[in-house]
Amino acid sequence: MGPALRRAAFAGSWYPRTAAAIVAEVEGYLAAASPGAVTGRLVALVSPHAGLHYSGPVAAHGYSLLRGRAAVSVVLVGPSHRAAFEGLAVQASGEWETPLGSARVDEDLAQALVAADAAICDDPGLHRDEHSLEMQMPFLQHVMPGLRIVPVLMGTQSREEVDALAGALARVLPGREVLLVASSDLSHYQPARVASRLDAEVVEDVRRFDPESLMRRLETRDNVACGGGPVVAVMRAARALGADRALLLHYGDSGDVAEHDKSHVVGYLSAAFTAPA
């Protein structure tokens, strides 16, 4: 059997079906984004993963920081919405195909991660129907042509899984040119005023660069962030890689674009973690 080819599962539904339409939509969001000056070495991003029409205006604030940056390997960490499993699933070879072309897996890095902890397995099949990582690809492939990826799905988002991934990333990534991306939406289907209050607690944990506080919140409260485990793992790994500053780039919710319906929204956050240059 040859290397795994993951075909786009959500082109034509969650984002456009053609390359030209993707580029036009992504460019519109990037042009409207204003993350401000970000100094230092960019280590990691937090980015939402809803349909592009809803989360794209927020995600663009992070991905605009990648314009003009040389292609690097991007470790994408997201939650599993559809497949139930324990541990962490990597696609350790092959490529991901979208209307924008194919992005190859960084096989050396992916296989090093699989070897770094017994909780991490090579299972491309678990990625086939998951949207949390695919929804990062329209931006990544547009602003960083030639990138390589390491797709990682977290099964239950337990503390044990977070520990395993954060530790593996901290051991494997030093000396490599890598960007970490944690894929997560925030609270789901609350009135906007309630969502804003709930999400502010998560946003404050990120602003304070406090992964342990966020982990405790995930363990004791429901409807905090669907990708909270990936965010904690990426925050911890970013700290191990020298990041010392968290930057809140933008917060919004689905009601900002969905006919301004604020009765039941999903919260979105774009954030960055940087290290001294």
C-alpha positions in Angstrom: 0.0 0.0 0.0 1.3 3.4 -0.9 1.4 6.5 1.3 -1.9 7.7 2.5 -3.7 10.4 0.5 -6.4 12.3 2.4 -8.8 13.9 0.1 -10.7 17.0 1.1 -13.9 16.1 2.9 -15.5 19.6 3.4 -14.6 21.4 0.2 -17.9 22.6 -1.3 -19.7 22.6 2.0 -17.7 24.2 4.8 -15.5 26.1 2.4 -15.6 26.7 -1.4 -15.1 23.9 -3.9 -12.7 25.7 -6.3 -9.3 27.2 -5.7 -10.3 30.5 -7.2 -13.2 30.8 -4.8 -11.1 29.8 -1.8 -8.5 32.4 -2.6 -11.1 35.1 -3.1 -12.7 34.4 0.2 -9.5 34.0 2.2 -8.0 37.1 0.7 -11.1 39.1 1.7 -10.7 38.0 5.3 -6.9 38.6 5.3 -7.4 42.1 3.9 -9.8 43.0 6.7 -7.7 41.5 9.5 -5.6 43.9 11.7 -3.6 41.9 14.2 -1.3 44.8 14.9 2.5 44.6 15.4 3.7 41.2 16.6 7.3 41.1 17.7 9.6 38.1 18.3 9.6 34.6 16.8 6.1 33.2 16.1 5.9 29.8 17.8 2.2 28.9 17.8 -1.3 30.0 16.9 -4.8 29.2 18.3 -7.3 29.2 15.4 -11.0 28.4 15.1 -12.4 25.6 12.8 -16.0 26.3 12.0 -17.2 26.8 8.4 -15.0 29.4 6.6 -17.9 31.9 6.4 -18.3 31.9 10.2 -14.8 31.5 11.6 -12.6 32.8 8.7 -12.9 36.5 9.7 -11.4 35.6 13.1 -8.8 33.0 11.9 -7.5 35.6 9.4 -6.0 37.6 12.3 -3.6 34.8 13.1 -2.9 33.6 9.6 -2.1 37.1 8.3 1.0 36.9 10.4 2.3 34.2 8.1 2.3 36.4 4.9 5.8 36.4 3.4 7.0 33.8 5.8 9.1 30.9 4.3 7.3 27.6 4.3 7.8 25.5 7.4 6.3 22.4 8.8 3.1 23.0 10.6 2.0 20.7 13.4 -1.8 20.9 13.4 -3.5 19.7 16.7 -7.2 19.4 16.9 -10.1 17.6 18.6 -11.9 14.6 17.1 -15.5 15.4 16.6 -16.6 12.2 14.7 -14.3 9.3 15.6 -14.3 8.1 19.2 -10.9 6.8 20.4 -8.3 7.2 23.2 -4.9 8.7 22.6 -3.5 10.7 19.8 -3.7 9.9 16.1 -1.1 11.2 13.6 -1.1 10.8 9.9 2.6 10.0 9.6 3.0 9.8 5.8 1.4 10.8 2.5 -0.3 14.0 1.8 -3.5 16.0 2.2 -5.3 17.1 -1.0 -7.6 20.2 -1.2 -8.7 22.4 -4.1 -5.6 24.4 -3.5 -3.3 21.4 -4.2 -1.5 18.8 -2.1 0.3 19.4 1.2 2.8 16.7 2.0 3.2 15.3 5.5 6.6 15.9 7.1 7.2 12.2 7.5 10.4 12.6 9.5 8.8 14.8 12.1 5.5 12.8 12.2 7.3 9.5 12.7 9.4 11.0 15.4 6.3 12.1 17.2 4.8 8.6 16.9 8.0 7.1 18.3 8.1 9.7 21.2 5.2 8.4 23.2 3.1 5.2 23.3 -0.1 7.2 23.4 0.6 8.6 19.9 -0.3 6.3 17.0 -0.1 6.5 13.2 -3.7 6.2 12.1 -4.6 8.2 9.0 -8.1 6.7 8.9 -9.2 8.7 11.9 -8.5 11.9 10.0 -10.7 11.1 7.0 -14.0 12.6 8.2 -12.7 15.2 10.7 -13.0 19.0 10.0 -11.0 20.5 12.8 -7.7 20.4 10.9 -9.0 20.6 7.3 -10.5 24.0 8.1 -7.0 25.4 8.7 -5.9 24.4 5.2 -7.5 27.2 3.1 -5.5 29.8 5.0 -2.3 27.7 5.3 -2.0 26.6 1.7 -2.8 30.1 0.5 -0.3 32.1 2.7 2.4 29.4 2.9 2.7 27.5 -0.4 5.0 24.5 -0.1 4.3 23.9 3.6 4.5 20.5 5.1 2.1 19.4 7.8 1.9 17.0 10.7 -1.8 16.3 11.5 -2.6 15.3 15.1 -6.0 14.5 16.5 -6.7 14.2 20.2 -9.2 11.5 21.2 -10.6 12.3 24.6 -8.6 15.5 25.5 -7.8 14.0 28.9 -4.9 15.3 31.0 -3.0 12.1 30.1 -3.3 12.8 26.4 -2.4 16.5 26.9 0.7 15.5 28.9 1.7 12.9 26.3 1.5 15.3 23.3 3.0 18.3 25.1 6.0 16.2 26.3 6.5 14.6 22.9 6.4 18.0 21.1 8.9 19.4 23.6 11.3 16.5 23.0 11.0 16.3 19.2 10.7 19.9 18.0 13.8 21.7 19.3 16.1 22.5 16.4 13.3 22.2 13.7 11.6 25.0 11.8 8.0 24.4 13.0 4.8 26.3 13.7 2.2 24.9 16.1 -1.5 25.4 15.4 -4.1 24.5 18.0 -7.6 24.2 16.4 -10.5 25.1 18.7 -13.8 26.8 18.8 -15.0 28.1 22.2 -18.5 27.8 23.8 -21.3 26.5 21.7 -24.9 27.6 21.1 -25.3 30.1 24.0 -26.8 33.5 23.7 -24.1 35.9 22.8 -24.0 37.7 26.2 -23.6 34.3 27.9 -21.0 33.1 25.4 -19.0 36.3 25.8 -18.9 35.7 29.6 -17.9 32.1 29.4 -15.4 32.6 26.7 -13.8 35.5 28.5 -12.5 33.0 31.1 -10.8 30.9 28.5 -9.5 34.0 26.7 -8.0 35.2 30.0 -6.2 31.8 30.5 -4.7 32.2 27.1 -3.8 35.8 27.7 -2.0 34.9 30.9 -0.3 32.0 29.1 -1.7 29.7 31.8 -2.3 26.2 30.4 -2.8 24.7 33.8 -5.7 27.0 34.6 -7.3 26.1 31.3 -6.8 22.4 31.9 -8.5 22.6 35.2 -11.4 24.5 33.6 -11.7 21.8 31.0 -11.8 19.1 33.7 -14.5 20.8 35.8 -16.8 22.6 33.3 -18.7 21.7 30.1 -19.0 23.8 27.0 -15.7 25.6 27.5 -13.8 24.9 24.3 -14.2 22.0 21.9 -10.5 21.9 21.3 -9.4 22.9 24.8 -7.0 19.9 25.1 -5.1 20.8 21.9 -4.9 24.4 23.1 -3.4 23.3 26.4 -0.9 20.9 24.8 0.2 23.6 22.3 0.6 26.2 25.0 2.8 23.9 27.0 4.9 22.9 24.0 5.2 26.5 22.9 6.5 27.4 26.4 9.0 24.6 26.2 10.2 25.9 22.8 10.9 29.4 24.3 7.6 31.2 23.9 7.1 33.7 26.7 4.3 35.9 25.4 0.7 35.3 24.5 -1.1 37.7 22.2 -4.9 37.9 21.8 -5.4 38.8 18.2 -9.2 38.7 17.9 -12.4 37.3 19.5 -15.7 37.0 17.9 -18.7 34.7 17.5 -20.9 33.2 14.7 -23.5 35.9 15.2 -21.1 38.5 13.9 -21.7 37.1 10.4 -24.7 34.8 10.6 -27.4 37.4 9.8 -26.4 38.9 13.1 -28.3 36.2 15.0 -27.0 36.5 18.5 -29.5 34.1 20.1 -27.2 31.0 19.9 -23.6 31.5 18.9 -20.3 29.7 18.7 -17.3 31.6 20.1 -14.0 32.0 18.1 -10.5 33.0 19.2 -7.3 33.8 17.3 -4.2 34.0 19.5 -0.4 33.8 19.0 2.5 32.8 21.2 5.9 34.3 20.5 9.5 33.9 21.7 12.3 36.4 21.8 13.8 36.9 18.4 
